[in-house]
Amino acid sequence: MSTKPINFTILPDEPADGTAARRDYANFCAVAHTPFDMTLTFCDVRPLSDRDVQSAETSHTIKAPVIARIALPFGVIPGLIAALQEQVRAVQEAAAAAEPPAAWSKGPLH
């Protein structure tokens, strides 16, 4: 029996009820690795209280709630890096296109 290669694209299987789709916010990512995989730990660093600042002056650390911890095999990492770079490039191009022309006087826009 011969095997024939199949080309395919993997797509997220979104829930039928769009309101059930989960989206978590993180504004910090710690990266670690083992010999087998890379672990990304996403956290939500919130504004610091006076007590947090005083504690940080002594401990030099701030604790942030962990939102998600994802372990990725190394084979996934190059594709992830390429996808992130492409998304950043697209955002930067869109932002550059939205900037006013150089001759704009910085006056009010109506």
Biopython code that builds the backbone (N, CA, C, O; Angstrom):
import numpy as np
from Bio.PDB.StructureBuilder import StructureBuilder

atoms = [
    (1, "MET", "N", (0.843, -1.170, 0.000)),
    (1, "MET", "CA", (0.000, 0.000, 0.000)),
    (1, "MET", "C", (0.893, 1.240, 0.000)),
    (1, "MET", "O", (1.739, 1.391, 0.881)),
    (2, "SER", "N", (0.715, 2.112, -0.963)),
    (2, "SER", "CA", (1.493, 3.345, -1.012)),
    (2, "SER", "C", (0.707, 4.453, -0.316)),
    (2, "SER", "O", (-0.523, 4.485, -0.344)),
    (3, "THR", "N", (1.447, 5.346, 0.301)),
    (3, "THR", "CA", (0.787, 6.473, 0.960)),
    (3, "THR", "C", (0.982, 7.709, 0.111)),
    (3, "THR", "O", (2.063, 7.971, -0.414)),
    (4, "LYS", "N", (-0.077, 8.446, -0.004)),
    (4, "LYS", "CA", (-0.064, 9.675, -0.793)),
    (4, "LYS", "C", (-0.074, 10.861, 0.176)),
    (4, "LYS", "O", (-0.935, 10.934, 1.053)),
    (5, "PRO", "N", (0.876, 11.791, 0.024)),
    (5, "PRO", "CA", (0.869, 12.959, 0.922)),
    (5, "PRO", "C", (-0.395, 13.795, 0.710)),
    (5, "PRO", "O", (-0.891, 13.933, -0.409)),
    (6, "ILE", "N", (-0.892, 14.337, 1.793)),
    (6, "ILE", "CA", (-2.086, 15.183, 1.750)),
    (6, "ILE", "C", (-1.703, 16.552, 2.291)),
    (6, "ILE", "O", (-1.142, 16.659, 3.382)),
    (7, "ASN", "N", (-2.002, 17.591, 1.535)),
    (7, "ASN", "CA", (-1.800, 18.959, 2.009)),
    (7, "ASN", "C", (-3.065, 19.414, 2.716)),
    (7, "ASN", "O", (-4.169, 19.197, 2.216)),
    (8, "PHE", "N", (-2.914, 20.038, 3.860)),
    (8, "PHE", "CA", (-4.079, 20.523, 4.587)),
    (8, "PHE", "C", (-3.699, 21.739, 5.417)),
    (8, "PHE", "O", (-2.522, 21.996, 5.672)),
    (9, "THR", "N", (-4.716, 22.479, 5.831)),
    (9, "THR", "CA", (-4.565, 23.644, 6.695)),
    (9, "THR", "C", (-5.322, 23.372, 7.976)),
    (9, "THR", "O", (-6.465, 22.917, 7.934)),
    (10, "ILE", "N", (-4.712, 23.641, 9.105)),
    (10, "ILE", "CA", (-5.383, 23.473, 10.394)),
    (10, "ILE", "C", (-6.051, 24.800, 10.751)),
    (10, "ILE", "O", (-5.413, 25.852, 10.718)),
    (11, "LEU", "N", (-7.328, 24.743, 11.088)),
    (11, "LEU", "CA", (-8.101, 25.925, 11.470)),
    (11, "LEU", "C", (-8.661, 25.740, 12.875)),
    (11, "LEU", "O", (-9.024, 24.623, 13.243)),
    (12, "PRO", "N", (-8.741, 26.806, 13.668)),
    (12, "PRO", "CA", (-9.375, 26.688, 14.981)),
    (12, "PRO", "C", (-10.847, 26.288, 14.818)),
    (12, "PRO", "O", (-11.550, 26.815, 13.956)),
    (13, "ASP", "N", (-11.289, 25.376, 15.633)),
    (13, "ASP", "CA", (-12.688, 24.940, 15.619)),
    (13, "ASP", "C", (-13.452, 25.798, 16.613)),
    (13, "ASP", "O", (-13.569, 25.453, 17.788)),
    (14, "GLU", "N", (-13.970, 26.923, 16.126)),
    (14, "GLU", "CA", (-14.672, 27.873, 16.992)),
    (14, "GLU", "C", (-16.002, 27.278, 17.452)),
    (14, "GLU", "O", (-16.650, 26.558, 16.693)),
    (15, "PRO", "N", (-16.414, 27.574, 18.690)),
    (15, "PRO", "CA", (-17.711, 27.094, 19.158)),
    (15, "PRO", "C", (-18.841, 27.679, 18.310)),
    (15, "PRO", "O", (-18.726, 28.799, 17.813)),
    (16, "ALA", "N", (-19.920, 26.934, 18.145)),
    (16, "ALA", "CA", (-21.056, 27.400, 17.355)),
    (16, "ALA", "C", (-21.636, 28.676, 17.952)),
    (16, "ALA", "O", (-22.049, 29.575, 17.220)),
    (17, "ASP", "N", (-21.666, 28.757, 19.277)),
    (17, "ASP", "CA", (-22.146, 29.951, 19.965)),
    (17, "ASP", "C", (-20.948, 30.870, 20.166)),
    (17, "ASP", "O", (-20.129, 30.628, 21.052)),
    (18, "GLY", "N", (-20.832, 31.916, 19.361)),
    (18, "GLY", "CA", (-19.682, 32.821, 19.410)),
    (18, "GLY", "C", (-19.439, 33.444, 20.765)),
    (18, "GLY", "O", (-18.313, 33.830, 21.077)),
    (19, "THR", "N", (-20.477, 33.548, 21.578)),
    (19, "THR", "CA", (-20.294, 34.150, 22.901)),
    (19, "THR", "C", (-19.550, 33.217, 23.836)),
    (19, "THR", "O", (-19.036, 33.652, 24.866)),
    (20, "ALA", "N", (-19.486, 31.929, 23.489)),
    (20, "ALA", "CA", (-18.798, 30.967, 24.341)),
    (20, "ALA", "C", (-17.297, 30.949, 24.077)),
    (20, "ALA", "O", (-16.543, 30.361, 24.853)),
    (21, "ALA", "N", (-16.852, 31.583, 22.996)),
    (21, "ALA", "CA", (-15.418, 31.606, 22.698)),
    (21, "ALA", "C", (-14.697, 32.401, 23.777)),
    (21, "ALA", "O", (-15.126, 33.494, 24.147)),
    (22, "ARG", "N", (-13.615, 31.854, 24.272)),
    (22, "ARG", "CA", (-12.890, 32.478, 25.373)),
    (22, "ARG", "C", (-11.707, 33.267, 24.835)),
    (22, "ARG", "O", (-11.000, 32.800, 23.942)),
    (23, "ARG", "N", (-11.493, 34.447, 25.368)),
    (23, "ARG", "CA", (-10.335, 35.266, 25.014)),
    (23, "ARG", "C", (-9.808, 35.864, 26.301)),
    (23, "ARG", "O", (-10.497, 36.650, 26.952)),
    (24, "ASP", "N", (-8.600, 35.501, 26.671)),
    (24, "ASP", "CA", (-7.989, 36.006, 27.892)),
    (24, "ASP", "C", (-6.946, 37.053, 27.540)),
    (24, "ASP", "O", (-6.289, 36.964, 26.502)),
    (25, "TYR", "N", (-6.797, 38.053, 28.414)),
    (25, "TYR", "CA", (-5.861, 39.148, 28.197)),
    (25, "TYR", "C", (-4.618, 38.938, 29.047)),
    (25, "TYR", "O", (-4.713, 38.620, 30.233)),
    (26, "ALA", "N", (-3.457, 39.116, 28.437)),
    (26, "ALA", "CA", (-2.189, 39.077, 29.162)),
    (26, "ALA", "C", (-1.294, 40.175, 28.607)),
    (26, "ALA", "O", (-1.249, 40.397, 27.398)),
    (27, "ASN", "N", (-0.583, 40.859, 29.495)),
    (27, "ASN", "CA", (0.329, 41.908, 29.054)),
    (27, "ASN", "C", (1.773, 41.623, 29.467)),
    (27, "ASN", "O", (2.622, 42.514, 29.458)),
    (28, "PHE", "N", (2.035, 40.365, 29.830)),
    (28, "PHE", "CA", (3.391, 39.942, 30.176)),
    (28, "PHE", "C", (3.530, 38.467, 29.825)),
    (28, "PHE", "O", (2.595, 37.689, 30.017)),
    (29, "CYS", "N", (4.684, 38.087, 29.316)),
    (29, "CYS", "CA", (4.932, 36.685, 28.985)),
    (29, "CYS", "C", (6.339, 36.306, 29.439)),
    (29, "CYS", "O", (7.325, 36.897, 28.998)),
    (30, "ALA", "N", (6.419, 35.318, 30.322)),
    (30, "ALA", "CA", (7.707, 34.767, 30.746)),
    (30, "ALA", "C", (7.976, 33.533, 29.891)),
    (30, "ALA", "O", (7.063, 32.755, 29.615)),
    (31, "VAL", "N", (9.217, 33.356, 29.477)),
    (31, "VAL", "CA", (9.582, 32.237, 28.612)),
    (31, "VAL", "C", (10.627, 31.384, 29.326)),
    (31, "VAL", "O", (11.608, 31.901, 29.861)),
    (32, "ALA", "N", (10.402, 30.071, 29.325)),
    (32, "ALA", "CA", (11.349, 29.123, 29.904)),
    (32, "ALA", "C", (11.400, 27.895, 28.995)),
    (32, "ALA", "O", (10.554, 27.729, 28.116)),
    (33, "HIS", "N", (12.388, 27.047, 29.213)),
    (33, "HIS", "CA", (12.460, 25.837, 28.390)),
    (33, "HIS", "C", (13.041, 24.676, 29.177)),
    (33, "HIS", "O", (13.733, 24.856, 30.179)),
    (34, "THR", "N", (12.740, 23.484, 28.693)),
    (34, "THR", "CA", (13.350, 22.247, 29.151)),
    (34, "THR", "C", (14.062, 21.673, 27.928)),
    (34, "THR", "O", (14.006, 22.282, 26.860)),
    (35, "PRO", "N", (14.713, 20.550, 28.044)),
    (35, "PRO", "CA", (15.301, 19.956, 26.844)),
    (35, "PRO", "C", (14.249, 19.509, 25.828)),
    (35, "PRO", "O", (14.590, 19.203, 24.685)),
    (36, "PHE", "N", (12.980, 19.468, 26.227)),
    (36, "PHE", "CA", (11.928, 18.908, 25.384)),
    (36, "PHE", "C", (10.955, 19.924, 24.798)),
    (36, "PHE", "O", (10.370, 19.691, 23.740)),
    (37, "ASP", "N", (10.781, 21.063, 25.492)),
    (37, "ASP", "CA", (9.777, 22.030, 25.033)),
    (37, "ASP", "C", (10.067, 23.421, 25.560)),
    (37, "ASP", "O", (10.968, 23.622, 26.374)),
    (38, "MET", "N", (9.291, 24.372, 25.084)),
    (38, "MET", "CA", (9.368, 25.755, 25.539)),
    (38, "MET", "C", (8.043, 26.075, 26.222)),
    (38, "MET", "O", (6.978, 25.714, 25.720)),
    (39, "THR", "N", (8.109, 26.747, 27.357)),
    (39, "THR", "CA", (6.907, 27.095, 28.097)),
    (39, "THR", "C", (6.735, 28.610, 28.112)),
    (39, "THR", "O", (7.643, 29.348, 28.493)),
    (40, "LEU", "N", (5.569, 29.053, 27.696)),
    (40, "LEU", "CA", (5.198, 30.469, 27.732)),
    (40, "LEU", "C", (4.190, 30.641, 28.865)),
    (40, "LEU", "O", (3.145, 29.990, 28.871)),
    (41, "THR", "N", (4.499, 31.508, 29.818)),
    (41, "THR", "CA", (3.593, 31.783, 30.932)),
    (41, "THR", "C", (3.082, 33.201, 30.767)),
    (41, "THR", "O", (3.843, 34.163, 30.873)),
    (42, "PHE", "N", (1.788, 33.325, 30.506)),
    (42, "PHE", "CA", (1.156, 34.617, 30.275)),
    (42, "PHE", "C", (0.540, 35.123, 31.573)),
    (42, "PHE", "O", (-0.146, 34.385, 32.280)),
    (43, "CYS", "N", (0.799, 36.409, 31.879)),
    (43, "CYS", "CA", (0.301, 37.022, 33.108)),
    (43, "CYS", "C", (-0.376, 38.348, 32.796)),
    (43, "CYS", "O", (-0.165, 38.940, 31.738)),
    (44, "ASP", "N", (-1.190, 38.799, 33.736)),
    (44, "ASP", "CA", (-1.840, 40.100, 33.642)),
    (44, "ASP", "C", (-1.269, 40.981, 34.744)),
    (44, "ASP", "O", (-1.645, 40.861, 35.910)),
    (45, "VAL", "N", (-0.357, 41.867, 34.360)),
    (45, "VAL", "CA", (0.242, 42.790, 35.317)),
    (45, "VAL", "C", (-0.683, 43.992, 35.440)),
    (45, "VAL", "O", (-0.880, 44.748, 34.488)),
    (46, "ARG", "N", (-1.230, 44.146, 36.603)),
    (46, "ARG", "CA", (-2.201, 45.218, 36.849)),
    (46, "ARG", "C", (-1.508, 46.425, 37.471)),
    (46, "ARG", "O", (-0.381, 46.315, 37.954)),
    (47, "PRO", "N", (-2.181, 47.583, 37.462)),
    (47, "PRO", "CA", (-1.575, 48.761, 38.102)),
    (47, "PRO", "C", (-1.206, 48.447, 39.556)),
    (47, "PRO", "O", (-1.931, 47.745, 40.260)),
    (48, "LEU", "N", (-0.078, 48.977, 39.977)),
    (48, "LEU", "CA", (0.435, 48.675, 41.309)),
    (48, "LEU", "C", (-0.156, 49.606, 42.359)),
    (48, "LEU", "O", (-0.304, 50.808, 42.135)),
    (49, "SER", "N", (-0.489, 49.030, 43.501)),
    (49, "SER", "CA", (-0.938, 49.825, 44.640)),
    (49, "SER", "C", (0.295, 50.347, 45.371)),
    (49, "SER", "O", (1.415, 49.917, 45.093)),
    (50, "ASP", "N", (0.089, 51.267, 46.299)),
    (50, "ASP", "CA", (1.202, 51.770, 47.108)),
    (50, "ASP", "C", (1.856, 50.617, 47.878)),
    (50, "ASP", "O", (3.075, 50.584, 48.042)),
    (51, "ARG", "N", (1.041, 49.686, 48.341)),
    (51, "ARG", "CA", (1.554, 48.528, 49.080)),
    (51, "ARG", "C", (2.432, 47.663, 48.168)),
    (51, "ARG", "O", (3.484, 47.183, 48.591)),
    (52, "ASP", "N", (1.993, 47.462, 46.900)),
    (52, "ASP", "CA", (2.793, 46.692, 45.938)),
    (52, "ASP", "C", (4.151, 47.351, 45.714)),
    (52, "ASP", "O", (5.177, 46.673, 45.669)),
    (53, "VAL", "N", (4.152, 48.663, 45.576)),
    (53, "VAL", "CA", (5.395, 49.401, 45.329)),
    (53, "VAL", "C", (6.323, 49.271, 46.534)),
    (53, "VAL", "O", (7.523, 49.048, 46.371)),
    (54, "GLN", "N", (5.775, 49.410, 47.743)),
    (54, "GLN", "CA", (6.592, 49.282, 48.947)),
    (54, "GLN", "C", (7.188, 47.878, 49.058)),
    (54, "GLN", "O", (8.350, 47.716, 49.431)),
    (55, "SER", "N", (6.386, 46.873, 48.731)),
    (55, "SER", "CA", (6.859, 45.492, 48.762)),
    (55, "SER", "C", (7.958, 45.268, 47.721)),
    (55, "SER", "O", (8.942, 44.580, 47.991)),
    (56, "ALA", "N", (7.789, 45.845, 46.545)),
    (56, "ALA", "CA", (8.770, 45.686, 45.470)),
    (56, "ALA", "C", (10.094, 46.361, 45.818)),
    (56, "ALA", "O", (11.152, 45.918, 45.372)),
    (57, "GLU", "N", (10.039, 47.422, 46.606)),
    (57, "GLU", "CA", (11.275, 48.088, 47.016)),
    (57, "GLU", "C", (12.143, 47.158, 47.851)),
    (57, "GLU", "O", (13.369, 47.257, 47.823)),
    (58, "THR", "N", (11.516, 46.263, 48.585)),
    (58, "THR", "CA", (12.244, 45.313, 49.425)),
    (58, "THR", "C", (12.582, 44.032, 48.665)),
    (58, "THR", "O", (13.731, 43.590, 48.655)),
    (59, "SER", "N", (11.574, 43.445, 48.031)),
    (59, "SER", "CA", (11.761, 42.132, 47.401)),
    (59, "SER", "C", (12.263, 42.209, 45.958)),
    (59, "SER", "O", (12.799, 41.233, 45.432)),
    (60, "HIS", "N", (12.090, 43.364, 45.322)),
    (60, "HIS", "CA", (12.449, 43.557, 43.908)),
    (60, "HIS", "C", (11.663, 42.624, 42.994)),
    (60, "HIS", "O", (12.134, 42.251, 41.920)),
    (61, "THR", "N", (10.458, 42.251, 43.428)),
    (61, "THR", "CA", (9.589, 41.409, 42.605)),
    (61, "THR", "C", (8.161, 41.923, 42.683)),
    (61, "THR", "O", (7.760, 42.564, 43.655)),
    (62, "ILE", "N", (7.416, 41.630, 41.647)),
    (62, "ILE", "CA", (5.980, 41.912, 41.593)),
    (62, "ILE", "C", (5.314, 40.610, 41.183)),
    (62, "ILE", "O", (5.740, 39.975, 40.218)),
    (63, "LYS", "N", (4.284, 40.208, 41.897)),
    (63, "LYS", "CA", (3.544, 38.998, 41.527)),
    (63, "LYS", "C", (2.375, 39.400, 40.637)),
    (63, "LYS", "O", (1.657, 40.361, 40.915)),
    (64, "ALA", "N", (2.205, 38.637, 39.556)),
    (64, "ALA", "CA", (1.120, 38.897, 38.611)),
    (64, "ALA", "C", (0.343, 37.601, 38.406)),
    (64, "ALA", "O", (0.945, 36.531, 38.317)),
    (65, "PRO", "N", (-0.980, 37.680, 38.331)),
    (65, "PRO", "CA", (-1.780, 36.470, 38.137)),
    (65, "PRO", "C", (-1.446, 35.782, 36.809)),
    (65, "PRO", "O", (-1.345, 36.425, 35.764)),
    (66, "VAL", "N", (-1.280, 34.465, 36.879)),
    (66, "VAL", "CA", (-1.046, 33.668, 35.676)),
    (66, "VAL", "C", (-2.376, 33.495, 34.949)),
    (66, "VAL", "O", (-3.359, 33.039, 35.533)),
    (67, "ILE", "N", (-2.395, 33.861, 33.676)),
    (67, "ILE", "CA", (-3.592, 33.719, 32.848)),
    (67, "ILE", "C", (-3.572, 32.374, 32.140)),
    (67, "ILE", "O", (-4.596, 31.695, 32.059)),
    (68, "ALA", "N", (-2.412, 31.990, 31.629)),
    (68, "ALA", "CA", (-2.277, 30.706, 30.937)),
    (68, "ALA", "C", (-0.811, 30.309, 30.904)),
    (68, "ALA", "O", (0.074, 31.163, 30.872)),
    (69, "ARG", "N", (-0.565, 29.016, 30.910)),
    (69, "ARG", "CA", (0.789, 28.481, 30.762)),
    (69, "ARG", "C", (0.719, 27.458, 29.636)),
    (69, "ARG", "O", (0.011, 26.455, 29.732)),
    (70, "ILE", "N", (1.467, 27.727, 28.564)),
    (70, "ILE", "CA", (1.418, 26.897, 27.365)),
    (70, "ILE", "C", (2.793, 26.278, 27.119)),
    (70, "ILE", "O", (3.791, 26.992, 27.023)),
    (71, "ALA", "N", (2.841, 24.955, 27.018)),
    (71, "ALA", "CA", (4.078, 24.250, 26.675)),
    (71, "ALA", "C", (4.014, 23.905, 25.193)),
    (71, "ALA", "O", (3.045, 23.306, 24.725)),
    (72, "LEU", "N", (5.060, 24.291, 24.456)),
    (72, "LEU", "CA", (5.114, 24.069, 23.012)),
    (72, "LEU", "C", (6.325, 23.227, 22.658)),
    (72, "LEU", "O", (7.417, 23.481, 23.164)),
    (73, "PRO", "N", (6.156, 22.222, 21.794)),
    (73, "PRO", "CA", (7.323, 21.491, 21.319)),
    (73, "PRO", "C", (8.169, 22.412, 20.443)),
    (73, "PRO", "O", (7.643, 23.321, 19.801)),
    (74, "PHE", "N", (9.476, 22.175, 20.418)),
    (74, "PHE", "CA", (10.372, 23.059, 19.674)),
    (74, "PHE", "C", (10.030, 23.140, 18.194)),
    (74, "PHE", "O", (10.312, 24.159, 17.564)),
    (75, "GLY", "N", (9.438, 22.112, 17.621)),
    (75, "GLY", "CA", (9.090, 22.131, 16.201)),
    (75, "GLY", "C", (8.057, 23.186, 15.847)),
    (75, "GLY", "O", (7.967, 23.592, 14.688)),
    (76, "VAL", "N", (7.274, 23.638, 16.820)),
    (76, "VAL", "CA", (6.239, 24.647, 16.594)),
    (76, "VAL", "C", (6.813, 26.064, 16.645)),
    (76, "VAL", "O", (6.244, 26.984, 16.058)),
    (77, "ILE", "N", (7.920, 26.240, 17.333)),
    (77, "ILE", "CA", (8.460, 27.575, 17.618)),
    (77, "ILE", "C", (8.817, 28.378, 16.361)),
    (77, "ILE", "O", (8.430, 29.544, 16.286)),
    (78, "PRO", "N", (9.533, 27.826, 15.368)),
    (78, "PRO", "CA", (9.849, 28.645, 14.188)),
    (78, "PRO", "C", (8.595, 29.170, 13.467)),
    (78, "PRO", "O", (8.580, 30.315, 13.016)),
    (79, "GLY", "N", (7.563, 28.354, 13.359)),
    (79, "GLY", "CA", (6.320, 28.815, 12.732)),
    (79, "GLY", "C", (5.635, 29.883, 13.560)),
    (79, "GLY", "O", (5.071, 30.829, 13.010)),
    (80, "LEU", "N", (5.678, 29.744, 14.885)),
    (80, "LEU", "CA", (5.094, 30.748, 15.777)),
    (80, "LEU", "C", (5.828, 32.073, 15.632)),
    (80, "LEU", "O", (5.197, 33.126, 15.540)),
    (81, "ILE", "N", (7.149, 32.029, 15.610)),
    (81, "ILE", "CA", (7.942, 33.252, 15.447)),
    (81, "ILE", "C", (7.609, 33.917, 14.110)),
    (81, "ILE", "O", (7.408, 35.131, 14.058)),
    (82, "ALA", "N", (7.549, 33.144, 13.044)),
    (82, "ALA", "CA", (7.244, 33.700, 11.718)),
    (82, "ALA", "C", (5.847, 34.318, 11.700)),
    (82, "ALA", "O", (5.653, 35.394, 11.134)),
    (83, "ALA", "N", (4.876, 33.644, 12.314)),
    (83, "ALA", "CA", (3.507, 34.173, 12.346)),
    (83, "ALA", "C", (3.433, 35.461, 13.157)),
    (83, "ALA", "O", (2.744, 36.400, 12.760)),
    (84, "LEU", "N", (4.136, 35.519, 14.292)),
    (84, "LEU", "CA", (4.153, 36.735, 15.103)),
    (84, "LEU", "C", (4.817, 37.888, 14.349)),
    (84, "LEU", "O", (4.330, 39.018, 14.380)),
    (85, "GLN", "N", (5.924, 37.597, 13.676)),
    (85, "GLN", "CA", (6.606, 38.642, 12.906)),
    (85, "GLN", "C", (5.697, 39.179, 11.803)),
    (85, "GLN", "O", (5.666, 40.386, 11.564)),
    (86, "GLU", "N", (4.968, 38.311, 11.139)),
    (86, "GLU", "CA", (4.056, 38.737, 10.073)),
    (86, "GLU", "C", (2.933, 39.607, 10.633)),
    (86, "GLU", "O", (2.563, 40.610, 10.022)),
    (87, "GLN", "N", (2.395, 39.233, 11.780)),
    (87, "GLN", "CA", (1.327, 40.028, 12.388)),
    (87, "GLN", "C", (1.838, 41.399, 12.833)),
    (87, "GLN", "O", (1.156, 42.407, 12.646)),
    (88, "VAL", "N", (3.032, 41.439, 13.418)),
    (88, "VAL", "CA", (3.621, 42.725, 13.832)),
    (88, "VAL", "C", (3.870, 43.598, 12.611)),
    (88, "VAL", "O", (3.593, 44.797, 12.644)),
    (89, "ARG", "N", (4.389, 43.015, 11.535)),
    (89, "ARG", "CA", (4.623, 43.768, 10.307)),
    (89, "ARG", "C", (3.313, 44.352, 9.783)),
    (89, "ARG", "O", (3.281, 45.514, 9.378)),
    (90, "ALA", "N", (2.236, 43.571, 9.783)),
    (90, "ALA", "CA", (0.940, 44.042, 9.288)),
    (90, "ALA", "C", (0.418, 45.195, 10.145)),
    (90, "ALA", "O", (-0.115, 46.170, 9.617)),
    (91, "VAL", "N", (0.570, 45.083, 11.466)),
    (91, "VAL", "CA", (0.119, 46.159, 12.357)),
    (91, "VAL", "C", (0.942, 47.420, 12.125)),
    (91, "VAL", "O", (0.393, 48.521, 12.087)),
    (92, "GLN", "N", (2.253, 47.267, 11.969)),
    (92, "GLN", "CA", (3.114, 48.427, 11.739)),
    (92, "GLN", "C", (2.792, 49.102, 10.405)),
    (92, "GLN", "O", (2.769, 50.331, 10.323)),
    (93, "GLU", "N", (2.546, 48.320, 9.373)),
    (93, "GLU", "CA", (2.179, 48.895, 8.076)),
    (93, "GLU", "C", (0.849, 49.627, 8.158)),
    (93, "GLU", "O", (0.700, 50.705, 7.582)),
    (94, "ALA", "N", (-0.117, 49.058, 8.864)),
    (94, "ALA", "CA", (-1.422, 49.708, 9.012)),
    (94, "ALA", "C", (-1.283, 51.013, 9.798)),
    (94, "ALA", "O", (-1.925, 52.009, 9.465)),
    (95, "ALA", "N", (-0.451, 51.009, 10.832)),
    (95, "ALA", "CA", (-0.245, 52.224, 11.627)),
    (95, "ALA", "C", (0.450, 53.289, 10.795)),
    (95, "ALA", "O", (0.105, 54.468, 10.882)),
    (96, "ALA", "N", (1.429, 52.884, 9.988)),
    (96, "ALA", "CA", (2.148, 53.848, 9.145)),
    (96, "ALA", "C", (1.211, 54.447, 8.106)),
    (96, "ALA", "O", (1.306, 55.636, 7.801)),
    (97, "ALA", "N", (0.315, 53.643, 7.562)),
    (97, "ALA", "CA", (-0.627, 54.135, 6.558)),
    (97, "ALA", "C", (-1.645, 55.084, 7.172)),
    (97, "ALA", "O", (-2.193, 55.940, 6.479)),
    (98, "ALA", "N", (-1.900, 54.939, 8.463)),
    (98, "ALA", "CA", (-2.891, 55.781, 9.132)),
    (98, "ALA", "C", (-2.324, 57.110, 9.598)),
    (98, "ALA", "O", (-3.075, 58.010, 9.974)),
    (99, "GLU", "N", (-0.996, 57.240, 9.576)),
    (99, "GLU", "CA", (-0.380, 58.492, 10.021)),
    (99, "GLU", "C", (-0.702, 59.611, 9.043)),
    (99, "GLU", "O", (-0.798, 59.385, 7.837)),
    (100, "PRO", "N", (-0.868, 60.824, 9.572)),
    (100, "PRO", "CA", (-1.130, 61.959, 8.681)),
    (100, "PRO", "C", (0.079, 62.261, 7.810)),
    (100, "PRO", "O", (1.203, 61.917, 8.177)),
    (101, "PRO", "N", (-0.126, 62.889, 6.680)),
    (101, "PRO", "CA", (1.001, 63.252, 5.813)),
    (101, "PRO", "C", (1.987, 64.162, 6.530)),
    (101, "PRO", "O", (1.622, 64.844, 7.488)),
    (102, "ALA", "N", (3.239, 64.177, 6.068)),
    (102, "ALA", "CA", (4.291, 64.967, 6.704)),
    (102, "ALA", "C", (3.952, 66.453, 6.718)),
    (102, "ALA", "O", (4.420, 67.177, 7.597)),
    (103, "ALA", "N", (3.151, 66.923, 5.765)),
    (103, "ALA", "CA", (2.823, 68.349, 5.686)),
    (103, "ALA", "C", (1.715, 68.750, 6.663)),
    (103, "ALA", "O", (1.380, 69.932, 6.753)),
    (104, "TRP", "N", (1.145, 67.802, 7.387)),
    (104, "TRP", "CA", (0.071, 68.102, 8.337)),
    (104, "TRP", "C", (0.571, 69.065, 9.387)),
    (104, "TRP", "O", (1.645, 68.857, 9.953)),
    (105, "SER", "N", (-0.174, 70.102, 9.657)),
    (105, "SER", "CA", (0.264, 71.169, 10.566)),
    (105, "SER", "C", (0.032, 70.849, 12.029)),
    (105, "SER", "O", (0.330, 71.682, 12.885)),
    (106, "LYS", "N", (-0.476, 69.699, 12.341)),
    (106, "LYS", "CA", (-0.788, 69.290, 13.714)),
    (106, "LYS", "C", (-1.946, 70.089, 14.290)),
    (106, "LYS", "O", (-2.161, 70.077, 15.502)),
    (107, "GLY", "N", (-2.689, 70.777, 13.446)),
    (107, "GLY", "CA", (-3.892, 71.483, 13.879)),
    (107, "GLY", "C", (-5.038, 70.514, 14.011)),
    (107, "GLY", "O", (-4.854, 69.318, 13.788)),
    (108, "PRO", "N", (-6.216, 70.989, 14.367)),
    (108, "PRO", "CA", (-7.377, 70.117, 14.553)),
    (108, "PRO", "C", (-7.799, 69.457, 13.242)),
    (108, "PRO", "O", (-7.692, 70.036, 12.161)),
    (109, "LEU", "N", (-8.276, 68.238, 13.381)),
    (109, "LEU", "CA", (-8.845, 67.524, 12.255)),
    (109, "LEU", "C", (-10.341, 67.479, 12.415)),
    (109, "LEU", "O", (-10.839, 67.204, 13.507)),
    (110, "HIS", "N", (-11.076, 67.746, 11.341)),
    (110, "HIS", "CA", (-12.547, 67.750, 11.428)),
    (110, "HIS", "C", (-13.113, 66.713, 10.511)),
    (110, "HIS", "O", (-14.331, 66.554, 10.435)),
]
sb = StructureBuilder()
sb.init_structure("model")
sb.init_model(0)
sb.init_chain("A")
sb.init_seg("    ")
for serial, (resi, resn, name, xyz) in enumerate(atoms, 1):
    if name == "N":
        sb.init_residue(resn, " ", resi, " ")
    sb.init_atom(name, np.array(xyz, "f"), 0.0, 1.0, " ", f" {name:<3s}", serial, name[0])
structure = sb.get_structure()
